[in-house]
């Protein structure tokens, strides 16, 4: 091995160590969040019950639709926690089908908006009408990607793992992945 090859190998190992530290930190934060979700879902127990107006030093909220503030917070948290877990999943998934996760994300966002809008009687009315544009884009996209994958399988005799590697989107940050959706 000559001198330039040794330098290249050393730089490559230094890069991998720096990259692994960043990935380890981000992975640890994500794992900690996921591990704390059973505790986060019980946050509603810390909210005072039997009152319609909750005054804190940050804000004041009055519920008109729900029986009390505790019921409102319980309903909201039961939509927020799965939404946050789905967001973690969509931004960390490296499979070719990860765009499909946008459908339940859109459902949870709609449900949260409905919860915050206290004047509605039911939180599931006409949900399909709001999800139709999202599904109209995602379902054909997934079908086309799947068709392209199976076309490559028949043409190139690649394994399914090799094709999934080919379709993975890696090395992008939060904004890069977000820009893929629009």
Z-matrix of the N, CA and C atoms (Angstrom, degrees):
N
C 1 1.445
C 2 1.527 1 107.71
N 3 1.322 2 115.60 1 127.18
C 4 1.451 3 118.80 2 -179.22
C 5 1.530 4 110.62 3 -85.01
N 6 1.324 5 115.10 4 177.53
C 7 1.464 6 122.31 5 -173.98
C 8 1.534 7 112.07 6 -63.94
N 9 1.329 8 118.55 7 -41.12
C 10 1.465 9 120.90 8 -178.18
C 11 1.530 10 111.41 9 -68.24
N 12 1.330 11 116.10 10 -33.30
C 13 1.455 12 118.97 11 177.47
C 14 1.534 13 110.98 12 -68.72
N 15 1.333 14 116.24 13 -38.30
C 16 1.470 15 119.83 14 177.60
C 17 1.526 16 111.25 15 -64.69
N 18 1.352 17 116.72 16 -42.13
C 19 1.462 18 120.13 17 177.97
C 20 1.531 19 110.76 18 -62.26
N 21 1.331 20 115.81 19 -43.46
C 22 1.455 21 120.06 20 179.12
C 23 1.531 22 110.91 21 -62.76
N 24 1.303 23 117.03 22 -41.89
C 25 1.464 24 121.19 23 179.16
C 26 1.527 25 110.30 24 -64.76
N 27 1.348 26 117.89 25 -41.37
C 28 1.464 27 122.05 26 179.23
C 29 1.538 28 110.44 27 -64.93
N 30 1.328 29 116.86 28 -44.04
C 31 1.476 30 120.18 29 178.54
C 32 1.528 31 111.09 30 -63.09
N 33 1.319 32 115.01 31 -39.91
C 34 1.456 33 119.68 32 179.39
C 35 1.521 34 110.77 33 -64.18
N 36 1.318 35 117.60 34 -42.69
C 37 1.469 36 120.09 35 179.58
C 38 1.526 37 111.04 36 -68.78
N 39 1.346 38 117.84 37 -36.02
C 40 1.471 39 120.62 38 175.99
C 41 1.520 40 110.59 39 -64.18
N 42 1.326 41 116.42 40 -41.66
C 43 1.466 42 120.47 41 178.72
C 44 1.527 43 110.44 42 -63.16
N 45 1.319 44 116.54 43 -43.27
C 46 1.466 45 120.24 44 -179.42
C 47 1.521 46 111.37 45 -64.00
N 48 1.328 47 117.88 46 -38.03
C 49 1.457 48 120.82 47 179.12
C 50 1.523 49 109.94 48 -66.45
N 51 1.346 50 117.53 49 -44.23
C 52 1.460 51 120.28 50 178.57
C 53 1.518 52 110.80 51 -64.44
N 54 1.330 53 117.14 52 -43.02
C 55 1.458 54 121.01 53 179.05
C 56 1.521 55 111.95 54 -64.09
N 57 1.335 56 116.23 55 -39.12
C 58 1.459 57 120.19 56 -179.95
C 59 1.516 58 111.61 57 -67.28
N 60 1.345 59 118.03 58 -35.17
C 61 1.465 60 120.34 59 178.31
C 62 1.523 61 110.46 60 -64.54
N 63 1.327 62 116.54 61 -42.71
C 64 1.467 63 120.26 62 179.33
C 65 1.525 64 110.13 63 -65.70
N 66 1.322 65 117.07 64 -45.24
C 67 1.457 66 120.97 65 178.98
C 68 1.524 67 111.10 66 -63.70
N 69 1.318 68 116.92 67 -36.68
C 70 1.459 69 120.80 68 178.67
C 71 1.523 70 110.75 69 -65.83
N 72 1.326 71 116.73 70 -41.31
C 73 1.466 72 120.22 71 178.54
C 74 1.528 73 111.27 72 -65.19
N 75 1.325 74 117.02 73 -48.22
C 76 1.466 75 120.84 74 -179.93
C 77 1.524 76 110.16 75 -64.03
N 78 1.314 77 116.86 76 -43.49
C 79 1.464 78 120.92 77 178.04
C 80 1.515 79 112.46 78 -62.47
N 81 1.321 80 116.77 79 -37.87
C 82 1.465 81 120.60 80 178.16
C 83 1.527 82 111.43 81 -66.68
N 84 1.320 83 116.68 82 -40.37
C 85 1.473 84 120.46 83 178.13
C 86 1.526 85 109.80 84 -63.99
N 87 1.316 86 116.90 85 -45.06
C 88 1.468 87 120.72 86 179.99
C 89 1.525 88 110.72 87 -64.41
N 90 1.325 89 117.10 88 -44.32
C 91 1.464 90 120.69 89 179.79
C 92 1.526 91 111.46 90 -64.18
N 93 1.333 92 116.88 91 -38.25
C 94 1.465 93 120.41 92 177.79
C 95 1.523 94 110.63 93 -64.84
N 96 1.326 95 116.62 94 -42.56
C 97 1.466 96 119.74 95 177.63
C 98 1.523 97 110.76 96 -60.65
N 99 1.322 98 116.91 97 -47.29
C 100 1.467 99 120.25 98 -179.08
C 101 1.523 100 110.60 99 -63.29
N 102 1.329 101 117.00 100 -39.43
C 103 1.466 102 120.30 101 -179.72
C 104 1.522 103 112.35 102 -68.19
N 105 1.335 104 118.05 103 -26.62
C 106 1.468 105 120.61 104 -178.68
C 107 1.525 106 113.50 105 -89.56
N 108 1.325 107 118.37 106 -3.51
C 109 1.462 108 119.37 107 -177.67
C 110 1.526 109 113.84 108 -60.41
N 111 1.334 110 121.10 109 -33.54
C 112 1.468 111 117.53 110 175.32
C 113 1.532 112 112.66 111 -62.72
N 114 1.313 113 116.85 112 -28.32
C 115 1.467 114 120.19 113 177.32
C 116 1.531 115 111.02 114 -82.01
N 117 1.332 116 116.06 115 -36.91
C 118 1.461 117 119.91 116 179.58
C 119 1.522 118 111.68 117 -64.22
N 120 1.321 119 116.55 118 -33.53
C 121 1.459 120 119.43 119 -177.43
C 122 1.529 121 111.94 120 -72.13
N 123 1.335 122 117.17 121 -12.80
C 124 1.469 123 120.34 122 177.66
C 125 1.531 124 112.00 123 -99.14
N 126 1.319 125 118.24 124 10.37
C 127 1.468 126 121.08 125 179.55
C 128 1.531 127 112.56 126 -61.20
N 129 1.314 128 117.39 127 -25.32
C 130 1.466 129 120.59 128 -179.08
C 131 1.526 130 111.99 129 -62.16
N 132 1.346 131 116.89 130 -23.35
C 133 1.462 132 120.16 131 179.82
C 134 1.527 133 112.06 132 -68.24
N 135 1.321 134 117.52 133 -20.70
C 136 1.459 135 121.38 134 178.47
C 137 1.518 136 113.69 135 -85.32
N 138 1.316 137 116.25 136 -4.29
C 139 1.462 138 121.14 137 179.97
C 140 1.530 139 108.22 138 -89.47
N 141 1.327 140 117.59 139 136.76
C 142 1.467 141 118.86 140 -179.28
C 143 1.523 142 111.91 141 -64.28
N 144 1.322 143 115.95 142 138.15
C 145 1.460 144 121.69 143 179.37
C 146 1.517 145 111.06 144 -98.48
N 147 1.316 146 114.92 145 170.62
C 148 1.469 147 122.58 146 176.28
C 149 1.528 148 113.81 147 64.25
N 150 1.325 149 118.33 148 19.05
C 151 1.473 150 120.09 149 175.30
C 152 1.520 151 108.63 150 -129.10
N 153 1.304 152 116.82 151 151.57
C 154 1.469 153 122.44 152 179.61
C 155 1.528 154 112.38 153 -97.37
N 156 1.341 155 117.83 154 -21.88
C 157 1.458 156 121.98 155 179.71
C 158 1.521 157 109.00 156 -121.07
N 159 1.344 158 114.87 157 129.74
C 160 1.462 159 120.67 158 -179.68
C 161 1.524 160 107.06 159 -115.97
N 162 1.334 161 115.63 160 114.82
C 163 1.466 162 121.72 161 178.99
C 164 1.515 163 109.43 162 -105.80
N 165 1.342 164 116.19 163 123.24
C 166 1.458 165 122.35 164 173.72
C 167 1.522 166 107.61 165 -125.01
N 168 1.333 167 116.05 166 175.92
C 169 1.461 168 118.83 167 178.61
C 170 1.528 169 111.57 168 -71.80
N 171 1.341 170 118.35 169 -15.98
C 172 1.458 171 121.87 170 179.45
C 173 1.522 172 113.37 171 -94.28
N 174 1.327 173 116.38 172 -36.56
C 175 1.456 174 119.64 173 -174.23
C 176 1.522 175 110.16 174 -159.14
N 177 1.316 176 113.44 175 171.68
C 178 1.456 177 121.94 176 173.51
C 179 1.519 178 106.98 177 -133.42
N 180 1.326 179 117.38 178 128.21
C 181 1.456 180 120.88 179 -178.49
C 182 1.523 181 109.54 180 -128.67
N 183 1.326 182 115.84 181 132.58
C 184 1.453 183 121.84 182 177.11
C 185 1.520 184 108.47 183 -118.14
N 186 1.321 185 116.81 184 128.57
C 187 1.449 186 121.09 185 177.30
C 188 1.519 187 109.95 186 -97.46
N 189 1.308 188 115.42 187 135.86
C 190 1.466 189 119.73 188 177.60
C 191 1.517 190 111.41 189 -111.05
N 192 1.323 191 117.27 190 -23.93
C 193 1.462 192 121.02 191 -176.23
C 194 1.530 193 112.00 192 -92.68
N 195 1.321 194 117.04 193 -41.56
C 196 1.458 195 121.02 194 -175.39
C 197 1.524 196 110.92 195 -85.50
N 198 1.330 197 115.29 196 159.69
C 199 1.459 198 121.40 197 -178.48
C 200 1.524 199 111.33 198 -61.38
N 201 1.333 200 115.88 199 -44.48
C 202 1.460 201 120.74 200 177.58
C 203 1.525 202 109.53 201 -152.71
N 204 1.324 203 115.40 202 175.05
C 205 1.473 204 121.45 203 -178.27
C 206 1.525 205 111.14 204 -62.80
N 207 1.312 206 117.13 205 -38.56
C 208 1.461 207 120.35 206 -177.77
C 209 1.536 208 110.94 207 -62.07
N 210 1.316 209 118.04 208 -39.33
C 211 1.461 210 121.56 209 177.11
C 212 1.526 211 110.75 210 -65.56
N 213 1.318 212 116.72 211 -41.25
C 214 1.462 213 121.26 212 177.25
C 215 1.530 214 110.91 213 -60.42
N 216 1.324 215 116.64 214 -48.29
C 217 1.473 216 120.36 215 -178.28
C 218 1.528 217 110.34 216 -66.32
N 219 1.319 218 117.45 217 -38.78
C 220 1.469 219 120.97 218 177.40
C 221 1.525 220 110.42 219 -60.19
N 222 1.323 221 116.79 220 -45.11
C 223 1.457 222 121.53 221 179.87
C 224 1.527 223 110.80 222 -64.87
N 225 1.315 224 116.47 223 -42.43
C 226 1.459 225 121.02 224 -179.14
C 227 1.527 226 111.86 225 -66.72
N 228 1.316 227 117.14 226 -44.55
C 229 1.470 228 120.63 227 -178.98
C 230 1.526 229 110.84 228 -65.27
N 231 1.322 230 117.38 229 -35.52
C 232 1.464 231 120.03 230 178.90
C 233 1.520 232 112.57 231 -69.57
N 234 1.303 233 118.47 232 -9.42
C 235 1.462 234 122.21 233 171.95
C 236 1.531 235 111.42 234 -102.91
N 237 1.333 236 117.17 235 -34.95
C 238 1.467 237 121.03 236 -176.96
C 239 1.530 238 113.23 237 -69.49
N 240 1.333 239 117.21 238 -43.17
C 241 1.469 240 119.85 239 -176.52
C 242 1.531 241 111.07 240 -62.96
N 243 1.346 242 120.45 241 -50.18
C 244 1.474 243 117.66 242 176.23
C 245 1.522 244 113.17 243 -61.05
N 246 1.341 245 117.51 244 -35.38
C 247 1.462 246 120.22 245 177.34
C 248 1.523 247 110.59 246 -61.96
N 249 1.314 248 117.52 247 -45.01
C 250 1.470 249 120.00 248 179.64
C 251 1.528 250 110.89 249 -64.93
N 252 1.329 251 118.36 250 -38.34
C 253 1.459 252 120.50 251 177.48
C 254 1.528 253 111.23 252 -66.17
N 255 1.324 254 117.15 253 -38.25
C 256 1.460 255 119.96 254 176.32
C 257 1.528 256 111.42 255 -65.96
N 258 1.325 257 117.06 256 -37.15
C 259 1.471 258 120.10 257 177.49
C 260 1.529 259 110.86 258 -65.41
N 261 1.323 260 116.96 259 -40.34
C 262 1.466 261 119.85 260 175.30
C 263 1.521 262 109.09 261 -60.73
N 264 1.322 263 116.19 262 -43.72
C 265 1.459 264 120.44 263 -178.60
C 266 1.525 265 111.69 264 -62.78
N 267 1.328 266 118.13 265 -46.02
C 268 1.467 267 119.91 266 -176.42
C 269 1.529 268 111.43 267 -68.21
N 270 1.338 269 118.02 268 -31.99
C 271 1.466 270 119.33 269 -179.07
C 272 1.529 271 112.94 270 -87.00
N 273 1.329 272 118.00 271 -10.46
C 274 1.465 273 119.82 272 177.56
C 275 1.516 274 112.80 273 -111.88
N 276 1.321 275 117.91 274 -8.64
C 277 1.466 276 121.63 275 -178.35
C 278 1.524 277 109.73 276 -75.75
N 279 1.309 278 115.86 277 134.84
C 280 1.462 279 120.04 278 179.55
C 281 1.529 280 111.33 279 -115.25
N 282 1.314 281 116.84 280 14.55
C 283 1.458 282 120.83 281 177.79
C 284 1.526 283 109.71 282 -81.86
N 285 1.314 284 116.51 283 160.75
C 286 1.456 285 121.39 284 -177.46
C 287 1.521 286 112.52 285 -71.03
N 288 1.334 287 118.47 286 -19.92
C 289 1.460 288 122.89 287 -174.13
C 290 1.526 289 113.37 288 -97.81
N 291 1.315 290 119.14 289 12.19
C 292 1.461 291 120.80 290 -171.36
C 293 1.526 292 113.72 291 -65.04
N 294 1.325 293 118.55 292 -16.83
C 295 1.469 294 120.52 293 177.64
C 296 1.527 295 111.84 294 -65.94
N 297 1.321 296 117.27 295 -23.69
C 298 1.458 297 120.90 296 179.79
C 299 1.530 298 110.66 297 -63.81
N 300 1.307 299 117.89 298 -25.80
C 301 1.468 300 121.70 299 -179.82
C 302 1.531 301 110.37 300 -65.11
N 303 1.311 302 118.37 301 -17.53
C 304 1.465 303 120.85 302 177.76
C 305 1.524 304 112.44 303 -65.31
N 306 1.333 305 118.11 304 -26.02
C 307 1.462 306 120.29 305 -179.97
C 308 1.528 307 110.88 306 -65.17
N 309 1.354 308 120.28 307 -53.34
C 310 1.476 309 117.21 308 176.47
C 311 1.530 310 112.91 309 -65.93
N 312 1.327 311 117.85 310 -28.45
C 313 1.470 312 119.39 311 176.18
C 314 1.523 313 109.20 312 -63.54
N 315 1.323 314 117.07 313 -44.41
C 316 1.461 315 120.18 314 178.06
C 317 1.524 316 111.17 315 -62.63
N 318 1.333 317 117.23 316 -37.38
C 319 1.462 318 120.62 317 177.75
C 320 1.524 319 111.07 318 -62.88
N 321 1.322 320 117.06 319 -45.93
C 322 1.467 321 120.13 320 -179.32
C 323 1.530 322 111.41 321 -66.97
N 324 1.317 323 117.56 322 -38.61
C 325 1.469 324 119.75 323 177.66
C 326 1.525 325 110.12 324 -62.45
N 327 1.319 326 116.25 325 -42.70
C 328 1.455 327 119.59 326 177.55
C 329 1.535 328 110.74 327 -62.18
N 330 1.315 329 117.49 328 -43.26
C 331 1.464 330 121.07 329 179.27
C 332 1.526 331 111.27 330 -62.68
N 333 1.310 332 117.87 331 -39.71
C 334 1.469 333 121.01 332 179.20
C 335 1.527 334 110.23 333 -66.42
N 336 1.315 335 116.42 334 -42.46
C 337 1.467 336 119.22 335 176.83
C 338 1.521 337 110.24 336 -61.11
N 339 1.314 338 116.61 337 -39.60
C 340 1.462 339 121.00 338 178.62
C 341 1.520 340 111.26 339 -65.61
N 342 1.320 341 117.70 340 -39.98
C 343 1.462 342 121.40 341 178.64
C 344 1.523 343 110.07 342 -63.91
N 345 1.326 344 116.37 343 -42.08
C 346 1.456 345 119.93 344 -179.35
C 347 1.531 346 112.50 345 -70.02
N 348 1.313 347 116.39 346 -24.10
C 349 1.452 348 120.29 347 176.74
C 350 1.532 349 107.54 348 -90.10
N 351 1.310 350 116.86 349 91.53
C 352 1.466 351 122.24 350 -171.83
C 353 1.523 352 114.20 351 -67.49
N 354 1.284 353 119.37 352 -10.39
C 355 1.451 354 121.14 353 -175.80
C 356 1.530 355 113.41 354 -82.82
N 357 1.329 356 118.33 355 -11.29
C 358 1.463 357 120.35 356 -179.48
C 359 1.528 358 110.47 357 -80.03
N 360 1.330 359 116.04 358 145.77
C 361 1.466 360 120.38 359 -179.82
C 362 1.525 361 111.99 360 -82.09
N 363 1.318 362 117.72 361 -40.09
C 364 1.462 363 121.47 362 -177.28
C 365 1.522 364 108.58 363 -129.81
N 366 1.318 365 116.78 364 144.31
C 367 1.458 366 120.18 365 -175.19
C 368 1.520 367 113.38 366 -94.33
N 369 1.333 368 118.54 367 12.68
C 370 1.452 369 119.53 368 179.99
C 371 1.511 370 113.82 369 -125.95
N 372 1.317 371 118.82 370 10.24
C 373 1.457 372 121.81 371 -177.13
C 374 1.524 373 111.61 372 -66.74
N 375 1.324 374 115.49 373 129.80
C 376 1.467 375 123.21 374 173.55
C 377 1.523 376 113.31 375 53.26
N 378 1.319 377 117.06 376 33.18
C 379 1.463 378 120.76 377 179.67
C 380 1.521 379 111.22 378 -60.00
N 381 1.314 380 117.01 379 -37.91
C 382 1.457 381 119.92 380 -177.01
C 383 1.524 382 111.84 381 -63.60
N 384 1.329 383 117.56 382 -30.60
C 385 1.463 384 119.64 383 179.59
C 386 1.520 385 112.09 384 -67.30
N 387 1.326 386 116.65 385 -33.74
C 388 1.460 387 120.02 386 178.96
C 389 1.528 388 111.37 387 -79.78
N 390 1.328 389 116.58 388 -28.22
C 391 1.465 390 120.33 389 -179.52
C 392 1.520 391 112.92 390 -85.85
N 393 1.317 392 116.89 391 -15.66
C 394 1.457 393 120.89 392 -176.67
C 395 1.529 394 113.67 393 -55.83
N 396 1.348 395 119.86 394 -45.31
C 397 1.472 396 118.51 395 177.97
C 398 1.536 397 112.60 396 -62.87
N 399 1.321 398 116.93 397 -38.36
C 400 1.470 399 120.07 398 179.29
C 401 1.522 400 109.92 399 -65.25
N 402 1.332 401 116.27 400 -47.44
C 403 1.459 402 119.90 401 -178.73
C 404 1.524 403 111.46 402 -68.50
N 405 1.338 404 117.89 403 -31.04
C 406 1.461 405 121.26 404 179.95
C 407 1.522 406 111.65 405 -65.62
N 408 1.303 407 117.54 406 -25.72
C 409 1.463 408 121.09 407 177.77
C 410 1.519 409 110.83 408 -90.67
N 411 1.321 410 117.53 409 -44.35
C 412 1.466 411 121.39 410 -172.09
C 413 1.524 412 112.52 411 -72.91
N 414 1.326 413 118.26 412 -46.09
C 415 1.466 414 120.02 413 -175.02
C 416 1.526 415 111.85 414 -62.09
N 417 1.334 416 120.52 415 -48.63
C 418 1.476 417 118.07 416 176.37
C 419 1.530 418 112.97 417 -63.35
N 420 1.338 419 116.92 418 -34.95
C 421 1.468 420 119.51 419 178.54
C 422 1.521 421 110.97 420 -61.92
N 423 1.316 422 116.32 421 -45.39
C 424 1.469 423 120.07 422 179.63
C 425 1.526 424 110.58 423 -64.64
N 426 1.316 425 116.82 424 -40.07
C 427 1.453 426 120.12 425 178.19
C 428 1.526 427 110.75 426 -62.43
N 429 1.338 428 117.69 427 -43.35
C 430 1.462 429 120.67 428 179.97
C 431 1.526 430 111.84 429 -65.58
N 432 1.328 431 116.96 430 -39.90
C 433 1.466 432 119.81 431 177.66
C 434 1.518 433 110.14 432 -64.29
N 435 1.346 434 115.93 433 -42.94
C 436 1.465 435 120.35 434 178.99
C 437 1.525 436 110.10 435 -62.92
N 438 1.318 437 118.11 436 -43.56
C 439 1.460 438 121.29 437 178.88
C 440 1.528 439 110.81 438 -62.65
N 441 1.324 440 116.66 439 -40.71
C 442 1.465 441 120.52 440 178.30
C 443 1.533 442 110.48 441 -64.04
N 444 1.338 443 116.43 442 -40.02
C 445 1.464 444 119.81 443 178.04
C 446 1.522 445 111.30 444 -61.70
N 447 1.324 446 117.01 445 -48.56
C 448 1.457 447 119.35 446 -177.82
C 449 1.526 448 111.59 447 -69.35
N 450 1.321 449 118.12 448 -27.93
C 451 1.450 450 121.38 449 174.00
C 452 1.520 451 109.83 450 -65.08
N 453 1.334 452 116.64 451 -42.97
C 454 1.466 453 120.18 452 178.41
C 455 1.521 454 111.51 453 -68.32
N 456 1.343 455 117.38 454 -33.35
C 457 1.470 456 119.73 455 177.61
C 458 1.518 457 109.45 456 -62.50
N 459 1.305 458 116.14 457 -44.97
C 460 1.468 459 119.98 458 -178.33
C 461 1.524 460 112.11 459 -69.46
N 462 1.331 461 117.86 460 -31.67
C 463 1.460 462 121.15 461 -177.13
C 464 1.519 463 113.38 462 -85.35
N 465 1.310 464 118.19 463 -40.65
C 466 1.457 465 120.32 464 -167.76
C 467 1.519 466 114.33 465 -110.81
N 468 1.324 467 119.62 466 -5.53
C 469 1.459 468 123.43 467 -178.28
C 470 1.517 469 112.69 468 56.54
N 471 1.316 470 116.50 469 37.25
C 472 1.463 471 120.78 470 176.13
C 473 1.521 472 108.78 471 -84.70
N 474 1.325 473 115.09 472 155.61
C 475 1.463 474 118.95 473 175.09
C 476 1.518 475 109.29 474 -78.07
N 477 1.325 476 116.14 475 162.05
C 478 1.460 477 120.63 476 179.81
C 479 1.524 478 111.08 477 -62.41
N 480 1.342 479 117.42 478 -34.94
C 481 1.459 480 120.65 479 178.85
C 482 1.529 481 111.34 480 -65.52
N 483 1.323 482 116.42 481 -39.61
C 484 1.458 483 119.41 482 178.36
C 485 1.526 484 111.16 483 -64.97
N 486 1.321 485 116.41 484 -38.60
C 487 1.461 486 119.52 485 178.34
C 488 1.522 487 111.37 486 -68.23
N 489 1.339 488 117.20 487 -39.99
C 490 1.466 489 119.44 488 177.20
C 491 1.521 490 110.51 489 -62.92
N 492 1.345 491 117.39 490 -38.17
C 493 1.461 492 120.76 491 176.17
C 494 1.526 493 110.21 492 -61.39
N 495 1.327 494 115.79 493 -38.40
C 496 1.457 495 120.47 494 -179.16
C 497 1.531 496 111.58 495 -66.05
N 498 1.328 497 116.88 496 -33.81
C 499 1.461 498 121.30 497 -177.82
C 500 1.520 499 113.34 498 -90.09
N 501 1.326 500 117.73 499 -8.07
C 502 1.458 501 119.50 500 179.99
C 503 1.515 502 110.12 501 -66.16
N 504 1.316 503 114.43 502 145.15
C 505 1.462 504 120.38 503 175.07
C 506 1.514 505 105.75 504 -111.06
N 507 1.284 506 116.96 505 107.40
C 508 1.452 507 119.77 506 -176.97
C 509 1.513 508 111.13 507 -123.48
N 510 1.303 509 115.40 508 165.32
C 511 1.435 510 121.05 509 175.93
C 512 1.506 511 114.83 510 77.24
N 513 1.335 512 117.36 511 11.34
C 514 1.454 513 119.79 512 178.57
C 515 1.508 514 109.15 513 -105.24
N 516 1.291 515 114.99 514 147.36
C 517 1.448 516 120.60 515 176.19
C 518 1.520 517 110.69 516 -84.72
N 519 1.310 518 115.23 517 -169.16
C 520 1.461 519 122.29 518 -178.43
C 521 1.518 520 110.86 519 -59.09
N 522 1.331 521 117.88 520 -47.92
C 523 1.463 522 121.09 521 -177.01
C 524 1.521 523 111.16 522 -70.45
N 525 1.315 524 117.17 523 -32.72
C 526 1.456 525 119.98 524 177.67
C 527 1.515 526 111.99 525 -65.63
N 528 1.341 527 116.49 526 -43.32
C 529 1.458 528 119.37 527 177.51
C 530 1.523 529 110.87 528 -68.83
N 531 1.323 530 117.14 529 -36.36
C 532 1.455 531 120.66 530 179.42
C 533 1.529 532 110.55 531 -65.16
N 534 1.333 533 116.35 532 -37.12
C 535 1.459 534 119.35 533 179.68
C 536 1.522 535 112.03 534 -69.51
N 537 1.338 536 118.71 535 -20.87
C 538 1.458 537 121.12 536 176.95
C 539 1.518 538 111.85 537 -67.00
N 540 1.308 539 117.11 538 -23.37
C 541 1.454 540 120.09 539 -177.23
C 542 1.518 541 112.83 540 -84.55
N 543 1.321 542 117.81 541 -17.58
C 544 1.458 543 120.12 542 -174.94
C 545 1.506 544 112.31 543 -122.41
